Amino acid sequence: MNSERQVPFFCPYCGEENLRPASAEAGTWECRACARGFSLTFVGVTRPQRHHPAARSTS
Ligand SMILES: [Zn+2]
């Protein structure tokens, strides 16, 4: 899973679309509207409808 190429469409703080990469570091973005910098991190696939996602062993 390629977690280094997540592209935000909206600033999570002000909702503007005026985003650009903050630096050469992958996953870091800055909003030109509110001047906030942030990074995106993939934390895993979530499955909200499962009650016990870790209960089943898929070996
Ligand atoms: Zn913003």
N, CA, C, O and the ligand as a Tripos MOL2 file, in Angstrom:
@<TRIPOS>MOLECULE
protein
  237   235    60     0     0
PROTEIN
NO_CHARGES

@<TRIPOS>ATOM
      1 N           0.8530   -1.1970    0.0000 N.3       1 MET1
      2 CA          0.0000    0.0000    0.0000 C.3       1 MET1
      3 C           0.8870    1.2450    0.0000 C.2       1 MET1
      4 O           1.7550    1.4130    0.8570 O.2       1 MET1
      5 N           0.6540    2.0810   -0.9490 N.am      2 ASN2
      6 CA          1.4750    3.2800   -1.0670 C.3       2 ASN2
      7 C           0.8910    4.3820   -0.1980 C.2       2 ASN2
      8 O          -0.1230    4.9850   -0.5500 O.2       2 ASN2
      9 N           1.5220    4.6410    0.9210 N.am      3 SER3
     10 CA          0.9720    5.6110    1.8640 C.3       3 SER3
     11 C           1.6400    6.9720    1.7350 C.2       3 SER3
     12 O           1.3150    7.8940    2.4820 O.2       3 SER3
     13 N           2.5540    7.1040    0.8100 N.am      4 GLU4
     14 CA          3.3020    8.3570    0.7150 C.3       4 GLU4
     15 C           2.7110    9.3030   -0.3200 C.2       4 GLU4
     16 O           3.2520   10.3870   -0.5380 O.2       4 GLU4
     17 N           1.6320    8.9250   -0.9500 N.am      5 ARG5
     18 CA          1.0950    9.7420   -2.0320 C.3       5 ARG5
     19 C          -0.3510   10.1500   -1.7970 C.2       5 ARG5
     20 O          -1.1260   10.2860   -2.7440 O.2       5 ARG5
     21 N          -0.7090   10.3430   -0.5420 N.am      6 GLN6
     22 CA         -2.0560   10.7940   -0.2510 C.3       6 GLN6
     23 C          -2.1640   12.2760   -0.5700 C.2       6 GLN6
     24 O          -1.3700   13.0810   -0.0850 O.2       6 GLN6
     25 N          -3.1340   12.6280   -1.3750 N.am      7 VAL7
     26 CA         -3.3010   14.0190   -1.7840 C.3       7 VAL7
     27 C          -4.5880   14.5800   -1.1900 C.2       7 VAL7
     28 O          -5.6770   14.0930   -1.4950 O.2       7 VAL7
     29 N          -4.4700   15.5800   -0.3610 N.am      8 PRO8
     30 CA         -5.6650   16.2000    0.2030 C.3       8 PRO8
     31 C          -6.3270   17.1210   -0.8160 C.2       8 PRO8
     32 O          -5.6440   17.7950   -1.5870 O.2       8 PRO8
     33 N          -7.6290   17.1460   -0.8180 N.am      9 PHE9
     34 CA         -8.3540   18.0280   -1.7320 C.3       9 PHE9
     35 C          -8.7630   19.3260   -1.0470 C.2       9 PHE9
     36 O          -8.9340   20.3600   -1.6920 O.2       9 PHE9
     37 N          -8.9140   19.2520    0.2640 N.am     10 PHE10
     38 CA         -9.3090   20.4280    1.0300 C.3      10 PHE10
     39 C          -8.4460   20.5480    2.2720 C.2      10 PHE10
     40 O          -8.0060   19.5480    2.8390 O.2      10 PHE10
     41 N          -8.2140   21.7720    2.6800 N.am     11 CYS11
     42 CA         -7.5150   21.9930    3.9340 C.3      11 CYS11
     43 C          -8.4030   21.5080    5.0870 C.2      11 CYS11
     44 O          -9.5740   21.8800    5.1600 O.2      11 CYS11
     45 N          -7.8600   20.6840    5.9840 N.am     12 PRO12
     46 CA         -8.6790   20.1740    7.0970 C.3      12 PRO12
     47 C          -8.9900   21.2480    8.1370 C.2      12 PRO12
     48 O          -9.7880   21.0150    9.0450 O.2      12 PRO12
     49 N          -8.3770   22.4040    8.0140 N.am     13 TYR13
     50 CA         -8.5840   23.4500    9.0190 C.3      13 TYR13
     51 C          -9.5190   24.5510    8.5410 C.2      13 TYR13
     52 O         -10.3670   25.0250    9.2970 O.2      13 TYR13
     53 N          -9.3630   24.9550    7.2940 N.am     14 CYS14
     54 CA        -10.2090   26.0470    6.8170 C.3      14 CYS14
     55 C         -11.0740   25.6440    5.6320 C.2      14 CYS14
     56 O         -11.9920   26.3750    5.2610 O.2      14 CYS14
     57 N         -10.7900   24.4830    5.0300 N.am     15 GLY15
     58 CA        -11.6380   23.9890    3.9610 C.3      15 GLY15
     59 C         -11.2840   24.5080    2.5850 C.2      15 GLY15
     60 O         -11.9490   24.1720    1.6050 O.2      15 GLY15
     61 N         -10.2510   25.3180    2.4970 N.am     16 GLU16
     62 CA         -9.8570   25.8380    1.1960 C.3      16 GLU16
     63 C          -9.1610   24.7570    0.3740 C.2      16 GLU16
     64 O          -8.6630   23.7690    0.9150 O.2      16 GLU16
     65 N          -9.1360   24.9580   -0.9210 N.am     17 GLU17
     66 CA         -8.4950   23.9920   -1.8160 C.3      17 GLU17
     67 C          -7.0970   24.4280   -2.2370 C.2      17 GLU17
     68 O          -6.4400   23.7650   -3.0390 O.2      17 GLU17
     69 N          -6.6650   25.5320   -1.6930 N.am     18 ASN18
     70 CA         -5.3970   26.1120   -2.1100 C.3      18 ASN18
     71 C          -4.2290   25.4630   -1.3730 C.2      18 ASN18
     72 O          -3.5890   26.0880   -0.5270 O.2      18 ASN18
     73 N          -3.9660   24.2160   -1.7030 N.am     19 LEU19
     74 CA         -2.9250   23.4640   -1.0230 C.3      19 LEU19
     75 C          -1.7330   23.2550   -1.9360 C.2      19 LEU19
     76 O          -1.8600   23.1710   -3.1570 O.2      19 LEU19
     77 N          -0.5930   23.1740   -1.3180 N.am     20 ARG20
     78 CA          0.6050   22.8360   -2.0730 C.3      20 ARG20
     79 C           1.5470   22.0610   -1.1520 C.2      20 ARG20
     80 O           1.4540   22.1810    0.0690 O.2      20 ARG20
     81 N           2.4420   21.2770   -1.7200 N.am     21 PRO21
     82 CA          3.3960   20.5500   -0.8850 C.3      21 PRO21
     83 C           4.2050   21.5170   -0.0330 C.2      21 PRO21
     84 O           4.6910   22.5360   -0.5260 O.2      21 PRO21
     85 N           4.3470   21.1950    1.2420 N.am     22 ALA22
     86 CA          5.0310   22.1020    2.1580 C.3      22 ALA22
     87 C           6.5390   22.0160    2.0250 C.2      22 ALA22
     88 O           7.2540   22.9930    2.2470 O.2      22 ALA22
     89 N           7.0090   20.8380    1.6630 N.am     23 SER23
     90 CA          8.4490   20.6620    1.5480 C.3      23 SER23
     91 C           8.7030   19.4640    0.6470 C.2      23 SER23
     92 O           7.7810   18.8990    0.0590 O.2      23 SER23
     93 N           9.9510   19.0970    0.5530 N.am     24 ALA24
     94 CA         10.2920   17.9400   -0.2590 C.3      24 ALA24
     95 C           9.8970   16.6370    0.4280 C.2      24 ALA24
     96 O           9.8920   15.5720   -0.1900 O.2      24 ALA24
     97 N           9.5730   16.7350    1.6870 N.am     25 GLU25
     98 CA          9.1710   15.5480    2.4280 C.3      25 GLU25
     99 C           7.7740   15.1140    1.9990 C.2      25 GLU25
    100 O           6.8490   15.9260    1.9670 O.2      25 GLU25
    101 N           7.6270   13.8640    1.6780 N.am     26 ALA26
    102 CA          6.3490   13.3580    1.1840 C.3      26 ALA26
    103 C           5.2720   13.4400    2.2660 C.2      26 ALA26
    104 O           5.5310   13.1610    3.4370 O.2      26 ALA26
    105 N           4.0820   13.8200    1.8630 N.am     27 GLY27
    106 CA          2.9550   13.8270    2.7850 C.3      27 GLY27
    107 C           2.7830   15.1140    3.5620 C.2      27 GLY27
    108 O           1.8590   15.2300    4.3660 O.2      27 GLY27
    109 N           3.6570   16.0830    3.3390 N.am     28 THR28
    110 CA          3.5070   17.3490    4.0410 C.3      28 THR28
    111 C           2.9120   18.3830    3.0950 C.2      28 THR28
    112 O           3.3270   18.5120    1.9430 O.2      28 THR28
    113 N           1.9390   19.1070    3.6060 N.am     29 TRP29
    114 CA          1.2250   20.0890    2.7870 C.3      29 TRP29
    115 C           1.0770   21.3780    3.5450 C.2      29 TRP29
    116 O           1.1090   21.3960    4.7760 O.2      29 TRP29
    117 N           0.9170   22.4390    2.8250 N.am     30 GLU30
    118 CA          0.5960   23.6880    3.4810 C.3      30 GLU30
    119 C          -0.5490   24.3590    2.7360 C.2      30 GLU30
    120 O          -0.6750   24.2650    1.5150 O.2      30 GLU30
    121 N          -1.3690   25.0330    3.5130 N.am     31 CYS31
    122 CA         -2.5240   25.7280    2.9690 C.3      31 CYS31
    123 C          -2.1480   27.1860    2.7650 C.2      31 CYS31
    124 O          -1.6790   27.8540    3.6860 O.2      31 CYS31
    125 N          -2.3570   27.6640    1.5670 N.am     32 ARG32
    126 CA         -1.9940   29.0520    1.2770 C.3      32 ARG32
    127 C          -3.0580   30.0190    1.7590 C.2      32 ARG32
    128 O          -2.8300   31.2270    1.8110 O.2      32 ARG32
    129 N          -4.2020   29.4950    2.1050 N.am     33 ALA33
    130 CA         -5.2620   30.3720    2.5810 C.3      33 ALA33
    131 C          -5.1150   30.6910    4.0650 C.2      33 ALA33
    132 O          -5.2720   31.8420    4.4740 O.2      33 ALA33
    133 N          -4.8130   29.6700    4.8730 N.am     34 CYS34
    134 CA         -4.7150   29.9060    6.3130 C.3      34 CYS34
    135 C          -3.2910   29.7190    6.8260 C.2      34 CYS34
    136 O          -3.0350   29.8760    8.0200 O.2      34 CYS34
    137 N          -2.3740   29.3880    5.9390 N.am     35 ALA35
    138 CA         -0.9480   29.2920    6.2680 C.3      35 ALA35
    139 C          -0.6400   28.1900    7.2720 C.2      35 ALA35
    140 O           0.3790   28.2370    7.9610 O.2      35 ALA35
    141 N          -1.5220   27.1980    7.3550 N.am     36 ARG36
    142 CA         -1.2400   26.0740    8.2380 C.3      36 ARG36
    143 C          -0.5090   24.9810    7.4620 C.2      36 ARG36
    144 O          -0.7920   24.7260    6.2920 O.2      36 ARG36
    145 N           0.4250   24.3530    8.1390 N.am     37 GLY37
    146 CA          1.0990   23.2080    7.5610 C.3      37 GLY37
    147 C           0.6370   21.9440    8.2540 C.2      37 GLY37
    148 O           0.3760   21.9460    9.4570 O.2      37 GLY37
    149 N           0.5370   20.8750    7.5030 N.am     38 PHE38
    150 CA          0.1100   19.6100    8.1050 C.3      38 PHE38
    151 C           0.6790   18.4650    7.2940 C.2      38 PHE38
    152 O           1.1970   18.6560    6.1930 O.2      38 PHE38
    153 N           0.5750   17.2770    7.8530 N.am     39 SER39
    154 CA          1.0390   16.1000    7.1420 C.3      39 SER39
    155 C          -0.0410   15.0350    7.1640 C.2      39 SER39
    156 O          -0.8310   14.9360    8.1030 O.2      39 SER39
    157 N          -0.0530   14.2520    6.1150 N.am     40 LEU40
    158 CA         -1.0090   13.1510    6.0320 C.3      40 LEU40
    159 C          -0.3060   11.8560    6.3740 C.2      40 LEU40
    160 O           0.7920   11.5760    5.8930 O.2      40 LEU40
    161 N          -0.9520   11.0780    7.2050 N.am     41 THR41
    162 CA         -0.3930    9.7920    7.5910 C.3      41 THR41
    163 C          -1.4520    8.7130    7.4410 C.2      41 THR41
    164 O          -2.5600    8.8280    7.9630 O.2      41 THR41
    165 N          -1.0940    7.6840    6.7320 N.am     42 PHE42
    166 CA         -2.0060    6.5560    6.5810 C.3      42 PHE42
    167 C          -1.9160    5.6820    7.8230 C.2      42 PHE42
    168 O          -0.8400    5.1890    8.1630 O.2      42 PHE42
    169 N          -3.0320    5.4910    8.4950 N.am     43 VAL43
    170 CA         -2.9970    4.7500    9.7520 C.3      43 VAL43
    171 C          -3.5540    3.3340    9.6060 C.2      43 VAL43
    172 O          -3.4740    2.5430   10.5450 O.2      43 VAL43
    173 N          -4.1090    3.0100    8.4560 N.am     44 GLY44
    174 CA         -4.6300    1.6720    8.2550 C.3      44 GLY44
    175 C          -6.0120    1.7080    7.6470 C.2      44 GLY44
    176 O          -6.6400    2.7640    7.5690 O.2      44 GLY44
    177 N          -6.4800    0.5620    7.2180 N.am     45 VAL45
    178 CA         -7.8130    0.4620    6.6290 C.3      45 VAL45
    179 C          -8.8220    0.2730    7.7420 C.2      45 VAL45
    180 O          -8.6940   -0.6260    8.5730 O.2      45 VAL45
    181 N          -9.8160    1.1260    7.7450 N.am     46 THR46
    182 CA        -10.8350    1.0240    8.7780 C.3      46 THR46
    183 C         -12.1000    0.3960    8.2170 C.2      46 THR46
    184 O         -12.4820    0.6390    7.0720 O.2      46 THR46
    185 N         -12.7300   -0.4000    9.0330 N.am     47 ARG47
    186 CA        -13.9850   -1.0370    8.6420 C.3      47 ARG47
    187 C         -15.0040   -0.8040    9.7470 C.2      47 ARG47
    188 O         -15.1360   -1.6170   10.6630 O.2      47 ARG47
    189 N         -15.7090    0.2890    9.6590 N.am     48 PRO48
    190 CA        -16.5960    0.7200   10.7440 C.3      48 PRO48
    191 C         -17.7020   -0.2800   11.0600 C.2      48 PRO48
    192 O         -18.1910   -0.3050   12.1890 O.2      48 PRO48
    193 N         -18.1100   -1.1040   10.1000 N.am     49 GLN49
    194 CA        -19.2430   -1.9870   10.3370 C.3      49 GLN49
    195 C         -18.8450   -3.2820   11.0290 C.2      49 GLN49
    196 O         -19.7080   -4.0580   11.4390 O.2      49 GLN49
    197 N         -17.5740   -3.5140   11.1590 N.am     50 ARG50
    198 CA        -17.1360   -4.7110   11.8800 C.3      50 ARG50
    199 C         -16.9790   -4.3960   13.3560 C.2      50 ARG50
    200 O         -16.4120   -3.3730   13.7390 O.2      50 ARG50
    201 N         -17.4890   -5.2900   14.1620 N.am     51 HIS51
    202 CA        -17.4050   -5.0480   15.6020 C.3      51 HIS51
    203 C         -16.0480   -5.4560   16.1570 C.2      51 HIS51
    204 O         -15.5200   -4.8140   17.0650 O.2      51 HIS51
    205 N         -15.4930   -6.5210   15.6080 N.am     52 HIS52
    206 CA        -14.2170   -7.0200   16.1130 C.3      52 HIS52
    207 C         -13.2730   -7.2730   14.9490 C.2      52 HIS52
    208 O         -13.0800   -8.4210   14.5470 O.2      52 HIS52
    209 N         -12.6900   -6.2310   14.4110 N.am     53 PRO53
    210 CA        -11.8360   -6.3820   13.2250 C.3      53 PRO53
    211 C         -10.5900   -7.2210   13.4750 C.2      53 PRO53
    212 O         -10.0560   -7.8150   12.5380 O.2      53 PRO53
    213 N         -10.1220   -7.2840   14.6990 N.am     54 ALA54
    214 CA         -8.8920   -8.0050   14.9880 C.3      54 ALA54
    215 C          -9.1690   -9.3890   15.5640 C.2      54 ALA54
    216 O          -8.2440  -10.1310   15.8950 O.2      54 ALA54
    217 N         -10.4460   -9.7280   15.6810 N.am     55 ALA55
    218 CA        -10.7720  -10.9890   16.3300 C.3      55 ALA55
    219 C         -10.5170  -12.1920   15.4280 C.2      55 ALA55
    220 O         -10.2230  -13.2860   15.9100 O.2      55 ALA55
    221 N         -10.6290  -11.9850   14.1250 N.am     56 ARG56
    222 CA        -10.4360  -13.1150   13.2050 C.3      56 ARG56
    223 C          -8.9980  -13.2340   12.7770 C.2      56 ARG56
    224 O          -8.3680  -12.2490   12.3910 O.2      56 ARG56
    225 N          -8.4890  -14.4210   12.8440 N.am     57 SER57
    226 CA         -7.1320  -14.6740   12.3990 C.3      57 SER57
    227 C          -7.1600  -15.1730   10.9750 C.2      57 SER57
    228 O          -7.7520  -16.2140   10.6870 O.2      57 SER57
    229 N          -6.5140  -14.4270   10.0660 N.am     58 THR58
    230 CA         -6.5020  -14.8210    8.6590 C.3      58 THR58
    231 C          -5.1110  -15.3080    8.2790 C.2      58 THR58
    232 O          -4.3950  -14.6500    7.5240 O.2      58 THR58
    233 N          -4.7470  -16.4410    8.7990 N.am     59 SER59
    234 CA         -3.4230  -16.9970    8.5260 C.3      59 SER59
    235 C          -3.4820  -18.0850    7.4900 C.2      59 SER59
    236 O          -2.4520  -18.6620    7.1420 O.2      59 SER59
    237 ZN         -6.3750   26.1990    5.3720 Zn       60 ZN60
@<TRIPOS>BOND
     1     1     2 1
     2     2     3 1
     3     3     4 2
     4     3     5 am
     5     5     6 1
     6     6     7 1
     7     7     8 2
     8     7     9 am
     9     9    10 1
    10    10    11 1
    11    11    12 2
    12    11    13 am
    13    13    14 1
    14    14    15 1
    15    15    16 2
    16    15    17 am
    17    17    18 1
    18    18    19 1
    19    19    20 2
    20    19    21 am
    21    21    22 1
    22    22    23 1
    23    23    24 2
    24    23    25 am
    25    25    26 1
    26    26    27 1
    27    27    28 2
    28    27    29 am
    29    29    30 1
    30    30    31 1
    31    31    32 2
    32    31    33 am
    33    33    34 1
    34    34    35 1
    35    35    36 2
    36    35    37 am
    37    37    38 1
    38    38    39 1
    39    39    40 2
    40    39    41 am
    41    41    42 1
    42    42    43 1
    43    43    44 2
    44    43    45 am
    45    45    46 1
    46    46    47 1
    47    47    48 2
    48    47    49 am
    49    49    50 1
    50    50    51 1
    51    51    52 2
    52    51    53 am
    53    53    54 1
    54    54    55 1
    55    55    56 2
    56    55    57 am
    57    57    58 1
    58    58    59 1
    59    59    60 2
    60    59    61 am
    61    61    62 1
    62    62    63 1
    63    63    64 2
    64    63    65 am
    65    65    66 1
    66    66    67 1
    67    67    68 2
    68    67    69 am
    69    69    70 1
    70    70    71 1
    71    71    72 2
    72    71    73 am
    73    73    74 1
    74    74    75 1
    75    75    76 2
    76    75    77 am
    77    77    78 1
    78    78    79 1
    79    79    80 2
    80    79    81 am
    81    81    82 1
    82    82    83 1
    83    83    84 2
    84    83    85 am
    85    85    86 1
    86    86    87 1
    87    87    88 2
    88    87    89 am
    89    89    90 1
    90    90    91 1
    91    91    92 2
    92    91    93 am
    93    93    94 1
    94    94    95 1
    95    95    96 2
    96    95    97 am
    97    97    98 1
    98    98    99 1
    99    99   100 2
   100    99   101 am
   101   101   102 1
   102   102   103 1
   103   103   104 2
   104   103   105 am
   105   105   106 1
   106   106   107 1
   107   107   108 2
   108   107   109 am
   109   109   110 1
   110   110   111 1
   111   111   112 2
   112   111   113 am
   113   113   114 1
   114   114   115 1
   115   115   116 2
   116   115   117 am
   117   117   118 1
   118   118   119 1
   119   119   120 2
   120   119   121 am
   121   121   122 1
   122   122   123 1
   123   123   124 2
   124   123   125 am
   125   125   126 1
   126   126   127 1
   127   127   128 2
   128   127   129 am
   129   129   130 1
   130   130   131 1
   131   131   132 2
   132   131   133 am
   133   133   134 1
   134   134   135 1
   135   135   136 2
   136   135   137 am
   137   137   138 1
   138   138   139 1
   139   139   140 2
   140   139   141 am
   141   141   142 1
   142   142   143 1
   143   143   144 2
   144   143   145 am
   145   145   146 1
   146   146   147 1
   147   147   148 2
   148   147   149 am
   149   149   150 1
   150   150   151 1
   151   151   152 2
   152   151   153 am
   153   153   154 1
   154   154   155 1
   155   155   156 2
   156   155   157 am
   157   157   158 1
   158   158   159 1
   159   159   160 2
   160   159   161 am
   161   161   162 1
   162   162   163 1
   163   163   164 2
   164   163   165 am
   165   165   166 1
   166   166   167 1
   167   167   168 2
   168   167   169 am
   169   169   170 1
   170   170   171 1
   171   171   172 2
   172   171   173 am
   173   173   174 1
   174   174   175 1
   175   175   176 2
   176   175   177 am
   177   177   178 1
   178   178   179 1
   179   179   180 2
   180   179   181 am
   181   181   182 1
   182   182   183 1
   183   183   184 2
   184   183   185 am
   185   185   186 1
   186   186   187 1
   187   187   188 2
   188   187   189 am
   189   189   190 1
   190   190   191 1
   191   191   192 2
   192   191   193 am
   193   193   194 1
   194   194   195 1
   195   195   196 2
   196   195   197 am
   197   197   198 1
   198   198   199 1
   199   199   200 2
   200   199   201 am
   201   201   202 1
   202   202   203 1
   203   203   204 2
   204   203   205 am
   205   205   206 1
   206   206   207 1
   207   207   208 2
   208   207   209 am
   209   209   210 1
   210   210   211 1
   211   211   212 2
   212   211   213 am
   213   213   214 1
   214   214   215 1
   215   215   216 2
   216   215   217 am
   217   217   218 1
   218   218   219 1
   219   219   220 2
   220   219   221 am
   221   221   222 1
   222   222   223 1
   223   223   224 2
   224   223   225 am
   225   225   226 1
   226   226   227 1
   227   227   228 2
   228   227   229 am
   229   229   230 1
   230   230   231 1
   231   231   232 2
   232   231   233 am
   233   233   234 1
   234   234   235 1
   235   235   236 2
@<TRIPOS>SUBSTRUCTURE
     1 MET1         2 RESIDUE 1 A MET
     2 ASN2         6 RESIDUE 1 A ASN
     3 SER3        10 RESIDUE 1 A SER
     4 GLU4        14 RESIDUE 1 A GLU
     5 ARG5        18 RESIDUE 1 A ARG
     6 GLN6        22 RESIDUE 1 A GLN
     7 VAL7        26 RESIDUE 1 A VAL
     8 PRO8        30 RESIDUE 1 A PRO
     9 PHE9        34 RESIDUE 1 A PHE
    10 PHE10       38 RESIDUE 1 A PHE
    11 CYS11       42 RESIDUE 1 A CYS
    12 PRO12       46 RESIDUE 1 A PRO
    13 TYR13       50 RESIDUE 1 A TYR
    14 CYS14       54 RESIDUE 1 A CYS
    15 GLY15       58 RESIDUE 1 A GLY
    16 GLU16       62 RESIDUE 1 A GLU
    17 GLU17       66 RESIDUE 1 A GLU
    18 ASN18       70 RESIDUE 1 A ASN
    19 LEU19       74 RESIDUE 1 A LEU
    20 ARG20       78 RESIDUE 1 A ARG
    21 PRO21       82 RESIDUE 1 A PRO
    22 ALA22       86 RESIDUE 1 A ALA
    23 SER23       90 RESIDUE 1 A SER
    24 ALA24       94 RESIDUE 1 A ALA
    25 GLU25       98 RESIDUE 1 A GLU
    26 ALA26      102 RESIDUE 1 A ALA
    27 GLY27      106 RESIDUE 1 A GLY
    28 THR28      110 RESIDUE 1 A THR
    29 TRP29      114 RESIDUE 1 A TRP
    30 GLU30      118 RESIDUE 1 A GLU
    31 CYS31      122 RESIDUE 1 A CYS
    32 ARG32      126 RESIDUE 1 A ARG
    33 ALA33      130 RESIDUE 1 A ALA
    34 CYS34      134 RESIDUE 1 A CYS
    35 ALA35      138 RESIDUE 1 A ALA
    36 ARG36      142 RESIDUE 1 A ARG
    37 GLY37      146 RESIDUE 1 A GLY
    38 PHE38      150 RESIDUE 1 A PHE
    39 SER39      154 RESIDUE 1 A SER
    40 LEU40      158 RESIDUE 1 A LEU
    41 THR41      162 RESIDUE 1 A THR
    42 PHE42      166 RESIDUE 1 A PHE
    43 VAL43      170 RESIDUE 1 A VAL
    44 GLY44      174 RESIDUE 1 A GLY
    45 VAL45      178 RESIDUE 1 A VAL
    46 THR46      182 RESIDUE 1 A THR
    47 ARG47      186 RESIDUE 1 A ARG
    48 PRO48      190 RESIDUE 1 A PRO
    49 GLN49      194 RESIDUE 1 A GLN
    50 ARG50      198 RESIDUE 1 A ARG
    51 HIS51      202 RESIDUE 1 A HIS
    52 HIS52      206 RESIDUE 1 A HIS
    53 PRO53      210 RESIDUE 1 A PRO
    54 ALA54      214 RESIDUE 1 A ALA
    55 ALA55      218 RESIDUE 1 A ALA
    56 ARG56      222 RESIDUE 1 A ARG
    57 SER57      226 RESIDUE 1 A SER
    58 THR58      230 RESIDUE 1 A THR
    59 SER59      234 RESIDUE 1 A SER
    60 ZN60       237 GROUP 0 **** ****
